Structures are given as structure tokens and as C-alpha cells.
């Protein structure tokens, strides 16, 4: 299969259709789950979908161990290539690596405004203009309302969509009256799309919790395969 056909058949097209054409530039979205359920895999799949369209992706990591990020991309890409029998794998791989930029920060060491300044300096200096920003490891529990307002400002100013991962605390999940789990609920007004991952016996369900101001949320009919770590159609 050639790259363009793979992109057309990607389950990310199903996600986009379910959320009214996709997250959209200037908007924030989040995958939320407890640790180890599959948030990073979802982010990598969304990022690779963008990269396979020939667009650039900025990955901003606040993880304690950023060394795993490239391995996530590599694993998901190889699974995609094998599943869809992608042609010219080496050339496509080199292209997506050249269009991806990974930056690492410690949230405790820098203010978000300092992070933004560094992002602007690095991307402007290299002429790197991303269509998508991926943010992993950012602490929702420590984030303030001003932080979320600044992330929204970054999305608007750059004309990009930003997808986050949010770790839910261990134990019983506490939600607000609209079913949004803490600590995501505290900043929910800034997020256009919120998706929660639910581990099942043989797969991980993706459940849409917020789609802008829609009161009638569509069933995503998507799952994360715990073996391949790919998002896939879920007919059940």
C-alpha cells in the first residue's frame, strides 16, 4: 500500500468524522486514562497520521524519562507499516523523522511562558512550522487555569491543534456532573475534545466525553489494540 492510501484508510479518519471533522487548528484535545493504559500510543498514532500527510509535528514532553518517546513512534510506525503493507518503508520512515521535532522540559524547572519562548526560538530558528503539537507528561494536577489559557493562546497564535495526554490518579475515578474525570475537569472549558481510555478484557475502548458544546456525543467505535498499540475500528 502506498502512503496516501494508508492515510485515507487510517482509523484516524473515523475519529475525525466522529468529532465533526477533527480537532481543528486553534483547539486543545486530550486522551485521559490511568497510567499504562495507552495514552502515549494514541498520541503517537495521531502524530504519525499527521506526519504521513507530509506535515510537521512538534512533540513537547514533560516526561521524567523522555528516552521512550522515539521508541513509541518507532513501534507504532512499524506496526502501521506491517498492518497496511506499506511500500517504500525506509523512505517514508526517513521523511516522518525529518518532519518531527521532540523537545523535553521539566515542568518543575520552567514556567510555561519560558517553555513557550523556547519553543518559539527553536522552531523559528530552524524554520520548523508544525501543524500539530503533541504534549505528553504535562501534569494536569499541577496545572493552573492560567496554564490552560496560555496553551489555548499558543494553539490560536500558531494556528495548530494540540493533543495532550492526561494521567488519572490511581484508585476510584472521580468525575464532575458531566462525567469528566479529575483532574481534567478543572480545565475542561479549554478543551474542545476529551477522550477517555477504558481497559477491557481484550482491548481498550475510546470513549468520547466532550465534543465542543455538543450534548449528543457520538459513539467513537474505536479501540486501542493492546498488542499492536494501534487505534482500530471497533464494530461491537
N, C-alpha and C positions, 0 to 999 in steps of 0.2 A: 504494500500500500504506500502511495506517495504521501508526503507531509500534508498537503492540502486536504486530501480525502480523510486522513486521520483526524484532522481538526474539525471537519464537517460532521464526522460521526462521533465525536467526543461526547461523553455524558455531561460535560460542562454545558453543552447546548441545551440539555434538558433543564439543568439548573437555571440557566439564563431565562428560558421560557417560563419557568415557574415563578420567577421573581421579576416579571414584566420587562424582559429584555436584558437583564443583567443588573449588576450593582450600579454601574454608571459612574462616570467621572464626577469627582467632587463629593463622592459618598463614602461612608465607612460601613464595613461589614465585619462580622465576627463568627468564627466557629468556636463553640464553647463545649467543654467536656471536662471530666476529671482527668488527671494526669495519666498518660499512657494509652488513651483510647483511640487517638488518631487525628488530632488537630493538625499536627505538623504535616502529616501525609496529605490532608485536604489542602493545606496552603501550598504545598509543593505541586499538587495536581493542578490547582488553579493557576499558579505561576507558570508551569510548563505549557499549559494551554495558551497563555498569552505569548510565551516565547516561541511556540510553534507557529504563531501567526506572524512572526518576524518582528514583534515589538519588544521593547526593553522592560526589564523588571529590576527594581531596586528592592533588595531584601534587607530589612533592618532587624537585627537580632539583639535582644536583651538577655539571651540565654546565658546561664552560667557556663555552659560548655558549647561554644559555637562550632566546634570542630565537626559536629554531627550534621550540620546543615547541608554541606555539599554531598554527603553520603545519602541524605534523604532525596535530594534531587536526582542523584545518580540512580538510586534504586527505582524510583518512580519512573524515570525516563526509560530505563532498561525494561521494566515491566510493560510500559506502554509500547515500546518498540517490538517486544516479543508478542504481546497480545494482538496487536494490529498488523504484525509482519511489516514493519516499516522498512522501506527501501532507503539506501544511502545513509545508514545509521550513523556512520562516522562523521559524514559531512553535516548532518542535522545536529549531532551532538556538539560539534565544534561551533556551530552557529549559535546555539542556545547558550553555551558557556560565554561566548563573546558578548551576548546581549544581556547578561545577568551581572549585577554588582551586589556584593554582600558587604554590609557594614556591621560592625559589632560595637555595642556600648554596654556599660554597666549603669543600670538605672540609678544606682545609689551615688555614682560618681559625677553625673552631669545632669543639669536641668534639661527639660525638654526643649527649651529655647536654644540651649547650647547644641543639643542634638540636631535641631533644625538647621542651625548655622553651619554645622559641619557637613550635613547632607547637601546643603546648597553649594558650599565651597567645593566639595569633591565632585559633584555632578556637573557644576558649571565649568570647572577646570578641565574636565575630560570630555565635555560636550555630550554627556550622557543624559538623555531625556527619557525617563521611564513613562510608560503608560499605566503601570501598576506598581504599587508599593505593598510589600508583604511585611508585616510586623509580627515577630514571634517573641515570646518570653516577656512581653511588657506586663508588668504587674497591675492587674485591674484592681486588686485590693488596695494598692498604694496610690492609685491614680486619683487626681482631683478633678473637679468639674472644669477647672481652668485647663488641665491637661487635655481633656477631650475636646474642649473648644479650640485648642491650638492644633490638635490633629485634624479637626474639621477644616480649620483655616489652611493648613498645609494641603489638604486634598483640593480645596477650592482654588488656592493660588497656583498650584501646579497643574490643575486640570486632570487629576488622576483619581482612580479608585484605590482605596486602601482596605486590605483584608487583614484582620487580626486573629490571633488565637487567644482564647481566654481559658485559664485553668480554674476549674471549680474546686472548692475545698473538699477534703475527704469527709466521709460521713453523709448524713442526710442532706439532700439538696433543698435549700430554702429559696422559694420563689416569691415574687410580688403578686399582686392581684391579676396581672395579665400573663402570669406563667413564666416570666423572665427570671432566671436564677441569679442569686447574688454570687459574685459582686458585679456581674454585667448590668444588672438592673439599675445600678446607681448612675450609669452613663447612657442609659438606653435611648434618651432623646437625641443623642448624637449619631446613633446607628440607624442606617436605613434598613439593613438586613441583619437578622440574628438567627443563627442555625445552631441547634444543639445536637450533639452526637450521643446516641443511646446504644450501649453494647447489648447485643442479643446473643443467642446461643452460637450462631454460626456466621454472624455478620454484625455490622454496626449501622444502625438506622440514622439517617439525617432528617431531623425534624425542623421545619420552619416555624420559628417563634415570632418573628416580626418581619413584615414586608412593607416598609414605609408606613402609611396610615391605613392599610387595608385591614378591614375587620374580618374578611373571609379569606383565611390563609389556605393556599393550595397545598395539597399533599405532595411532597417532593418526589416520591417514588425513586429515591436514590439511596444507595447504601455504600458503605466502605467495606471492601473485601479485606479482612484481616490478614489474608495470605499474601496477596499482591500489593496491598495498600493503595489500590486504585478505587476511585469513585466509579460506581457502575449503576446501570439501570436496575430497579428493583420492582418486579412486576407484582409481587404479593400484596 
